[in-house]
Amino acid sequence: MTASILTAGALLLYVAWLYNRLVTLRSRTRNAWAQVDVQLRRRSDLVPNLVKCVKGYIAHEGRTLTTMIELRRQAVVAASSIAARAVAETELAQSLRLLLATAEAVPRLRASENMLGGAARDRKSYRICAAALQR
């Protein structure tokens, strides 16, 4: 009789411990998925920043390239008149000199630094998110 009471008591304690263990594991699982959700949301929030940064860089470089192409086009179109060609070639040469002087004075263009800086920040945040997701 005492053995059956002890066995029933031990079984009851085991069931209570097992229930508490399962509740704890369920809570940890929910918390882990909530952390995954936070990291995924954080990572997806980085995409617009990266797109904005790339668009700014492309716009800056695009303006520079467009100016150079337009000046070159004017120099080629002005081939019919020597005076017009001389003016167009002078403008193109001045623009090229300015571009080269800027490149020499500042080895890295500011737009490039801004883009790379923003990309580095975003990459660091992305790696933090990825590391958190791997845990």
Contacts in CASP RR format, 6 or more apart in sequence:
PFRMAT RR
TARGET T0000
AUTHOR 0000-0000-0000
METHOD contacts of the structure
MODEL  1
MTASILTAGALLLYVAWLYNRLVTLRSRTRNAWAQVDVQLRRRSDLVPNL
VKCVKGYIAHEGRTLTTMIELRRQAVVAASSIAARAVAETELAQSLRLLL
ATAEAVPRLRASENMLGGAARDRKSYRICAAALQR
35 132 0 8 1.000
36 133 0 8 1.000
39 129 0 8 1.000
39 132 0 8 1.000
39 133 0 8 1.000
40 129 0 8 1.000
40 133 0 8 1.000
42 125 0 8 1.000
42 129 0 8 1.000
43 125 0 8 1.000
43 126 0 8 1.000
43 129 0 8 1.000
43 130 0 8 1.000
46 122 0 8 1.000
46 125 0 8 1.000
46 126 0 8 1.000
46 129 0 8 1.000
49 118 0 8 1.000
49 122 0 8 1.000
50 118 0 8 1.000
50 119 0 8 1.000
50 122 0 8 1.000
53 114 0 8 1.000
53 115 0 8 1.000
53 118 0 8 1.000
53 119 0 8 1.000
53 122 0 8 1.000
54 115 0 8 1.000
56 111 0 8 1.000
56 115 0 8 1.000
57 111 0 8 1.000
57 112 0 8 1.000
57 114 0 8 1.000
57 115 0 8 1.000
60 109 0 8 1.000
60 111 0 8 1.000
61 111 0 8 1.000
64 99 0 8 1.000
67 95 0 8 1.000
68 92 0 8 1.000
68 95 0 8 1.000
68 96 0 8 1.000
68 99 0 8 1.000
71 88 0 8 1.000
71 91 0 8 1.000
71 92 0 8 1.000
71 95 0 8 1.000
72 92 0 8 1.000
74 88 0 8 1.000
74 91 0 8 1.000
74 92 0 8 1.000
75 85 0 8 1.000
75 88 0 8 1.000
75 89 0 8 1.000
75 91 0 8 1.000
75 92 0 8 1.000
77 88 0 8 1.000
78 84 0 8 1.000
78 85 0 8 1.000
78 87 0 8 1.000
78 88 0 8 1.000
78 89 0 8 1.000
79 85 0 8 1.000
102 109 0 8 1.000
103 109 0 8 1.000
END
